[in-house]
Amino acid sequence: MSSEVARHYARVLLDTVVAAGREKNLEPLAGGLEEFAASLERSPELLKTLTSPAIARERRAAVAKAVADRILPDSELGRFVSVMVARERSGHLAETAAAFRAALDEHRGIVEAEVVSARQLDERDRASLRAALASAFSGTPRLHFREDPELLGGFVIRIGNRIYDASVSRQLSRFEERYGA
C-alpha cells in the first residue's frame, strides 16, 4: 500500500504530463520509474547516497537525475526524481513508482482484479469473466488468475478492497449459517 506522500507525487506527475499533452510518455515514464525503484533495491549504496544528510541536497538530486537520465533519457523522469530527492522524499521513491502505475491504470480505466478459482479456467471462461467485469466496472480489467482447490467450485474475485465470492465453499457456509449443520 502506498503512502499519502507517494500517491500525491504520483498524481502530480501524472497530471503534469497529461496537462502538457504528453500522454504518449506515460507508459515509458511508468516503466522508467519502476526501473529507478528497482535500481534502489539492487543498490543499497545508491539509496544511501540519495538519503544521506551528509551529502548536500543538490548533489543528491543531481545523482538521482543522472541515474534516471540513464534509464529514460530526455524525459520527465530525471526532473521528477531530482525534485523528490531535493524535497527529502527519497524514501518514498519505490512507493511512488507503484502509486504512479496505479494512478496511470485508473486514468486509463484499467481495473486490477484477482480471480481465484477451484480449478484452472479455460480461455473461454477467462474471456467471459473479463467481458462481464469490463461491463460491470466500465473499464478494462487486468485479471490475475490463481487456483485454490479448497473453494470446491466457483470463484472469488478481489478488486481493490472488494470481494465477490461465488464459490461453492461460501455457498455451503451460508447454507450452514441459515440451517445449521
C-alpha positions in Angstrom: 0.0 0.0 0.0 1.4 3.4 -0.9 1.6 6.3 1.4 -0.2 9.5 1.0 3.1 11.2 0.0 3.7 8.6 -2.7 0.2 8.9 -4.0 0.4 12.7 -4.0 3.7 12.8 -6.0 2.4 10.1 -8.4 -0.8 12.1 -9.0 1.2 15.4 -9.6 3.4 13.6 -12.1 0.5 12.1 -14.0 -1.5 15.4 -14.0 1.6 17.4 -15.2 2.4 15.0 -18.1 -1.3 14.9 -19.1 -1.7 18.7 -18.9 1.4 19.1 -21.1 -0.2 16.9 -23.7 2.5 14.2 -23.4 0.3 11.2 -22.7 2.4 9.1 -25.1 5.2 9.4 -22.4 3.1 7.9 -19.6 3.9 4.2 -20.2 7.6 4.7 -20.7 7.6 7.0 -17.7 5.9 4.4 -15.5 8.4 1.8 -16.7 11.3 4.1 -16.0 10.1 5.0 -12.6 9.7 1.3 -11.8 13.3 0.6 -13.1 14.6 3.5 -10.9 12.9 2.0 -7.9 14.3 -1.4 -8.8 17.8 0.2 -9.0 17.4 1.4 -5.5 16.6 -2.1 -4.3 19.6 -3.5 -6.2 22.0 -0.9 -5.0 21.8 -0.1 -1.3 24.7 2.3 -1.9 22.6 4.4 -4.3 19.7 4.5 -1.8 22.2 5.5 1.0 23.6 8.3 -1.2 20.1 9.7 -2.0 19.1 9.7 1.7 22.3 10.7 3.4 22.1 14.0 5.2 26.0 14.1 5.0 25.7 14.8 1.2 24.4 18.2 0.1 20.8 18.0 -1.1 21.6 19.5 -4.5 24.3 16.8 -5.0 21.9 14.0 -4.1 19.3 15.4 -6.5 22.0 15.6 -9.3 22.9 11.9 -8.7 19.2 10.9 -8.9 18.8 12.8 -12.1 21.9 11.3 -13.6 20.7 7.7 -12.8 17.2 8.4 -14.1 18.5 10.0 -17.3 20.4 6.8 -18.0 17.2 4.8 -17.5 15.0 7.1 -19.6 16.9 9.8 -21.4 15.2 13.1 -22.4 12.1 12.5 -20.2 10.3 13.9 -17.2 11.8 11.1 -15.1 15.1 12.8 -14.3 13.5 16.0 -13.3 10.8 14.3 -11.3 13.2 12.1 -9.1 15.5 15.0 -8.6 12.7 17.1 -7.2 11.7 14.2 -4.9 15.2 13.9 -3.6 15.6 17.6 -3.2 12.5 17.7 -1.1 13.8 14.8 1.1 11.3 12.3 -0.3 13.9 9.7 -1.4 12.4 7.1 0.9 9.1 7.3 -1.0 10.5 6.7 -4.5 9.7 2.9 -4.6 6.2 3.6 -3.3 5.7 6.4 -5.8 6.5 4.1 -8.7 3.8 1.7 -7.6 1.4 4.6 -6.9 2.1 6.1 -10.3 1.3 2.7 -12.0 -2.0 2.6 -10.0 -2.8 6.2 -11.0 -2.0 5.5 -14.6 -4.2 2.4 -14.6 -7.0 4.5 -13.1 -6.5 7.2 -15.7 -6.8 4.6 -18.4 -9.8 2.9 -16.8 -7.9 -0.3 -16.0 -9.2 -2.3 -13.1 -6.8 -4.8 -11.3 -8.6 -8.0 -10.2 -7.5 -11.3 -8.8 -9.6 -14.3 -9.7 -9.3 -17.3 -7.5 -11.0 -20.5 -8.8 -11.1 -24.1 -7.7 -9.6 -25.2 -11.0 -7.7 -23.5 -13.8 -10.2 -21.6 -16.0 -10.0 -22.3 -19.7 -9.6 -19.4 -22.2 -13.3 -19.2 -22.9 -14.2 -18.9 -19.2 -11.5 -16.2 -18.8 -12.8 -14.2 -21.7 -16.3 -14.4 -20.5 -15.3 -13.3 -17.0 -13.2 -10.5 -18.5 -16.2 -9.3 -20.6 -18.5 -9.4 -17.6 -16.1 -7.4 -15.4 -15.5 -4.9 -18.2 -19.2 -4.3 -18.4 -19.8 -4.2 -14.6 -16.9 -1.7 -14.0 -16.9 0.3 -17.2 -13.2 -0.3 -17.6 -10.6 -2.7 -18.9 -10.0 -5.4 -16.3 -6.4 -6.7 -15.8 -7.0 -10.1 -14.4 -4.6 -12.3 -12.4 -5.7 -15.9 -12.1 -4.8 -18.5 -9.5 -6.2 -21.7 -8.2 -7.3 -22.8 -4.8 -8.9 -26.3 -4.6 -10.4 -25.5 -1.2 -13.0 -23.5 -3.0 -14.5 -26.8 -4.3 -16.0 -24.9 -7.3 -16.9 -21.4 -8.5 -14.6 -18.4 -7.9 -13.7 -15.4 -5.8 -12.9 -12.1 -7.3 -10.9 -9.4 -5.5 -11.0 -5.9 -6.9 -9.3 -3.4 -4.6 -10.8 -3.9 -1.1 -14.0 -5.5 -2.6 -14.5 -9.3 -2.6 -17.1 -11.0 -4.8 -17.4 -14.6 -3.6 -19.2 -17.0 -5.9 -17.5 -20.1 -4.6 -19.2 -23.4 -3.6 -17.5 -23.3 -0.2 -19.0 -19.9 0.5 -22.5 -21.2 -0.6 -22.1 -24.2 1.7 -21.1 -21.8 4.6 -24.2 -19.7 4.0 -26.4 -22.8 4.0 -24.8 -23.9 7.3 -25.3 -20.5 8.8 -29.0 -20.4 7.9 -30.0 -24.0 8.6 -27.3 -25.3 11.0 -25.2 -28.3 10.5 
